[in-house]
C-alpha cells in the first residue's frame, strides 16, 4: 500500500451554548479547519486519516492512532503532501 499524507481544508460544525446574537452572526458559522495526517481510508462518503502511524520491523504499516473522519460534503480542498493523489 502506497502511503499518502494529506492536508484537508474543511468546514467543521460549530457549537455555542449561549443565546443567538443577531449582532454577531459570524460567531454562528461553520469553522474553517485544516487537518493533516495519513490517509487510512478514502471513499465517496468520507476520508479517514490518522495522526500517528506505527511500523513493524520490516517497515510495513502496523497500526494507526488518533483517527479523524471527515465527511466529503464538509471538505473544501485536499492537498497531497506525500504520495499519489486520488
Secondary structure, 3 states (H helix, E strand, C coil): CCCCEEEEEEEECCCCCCCCCCCCHHHHCCEEEEEEEEEEEECCCEEEEEEEEEECCCCCEEEEEEEEEEEHHHEEEEEEEECCCC
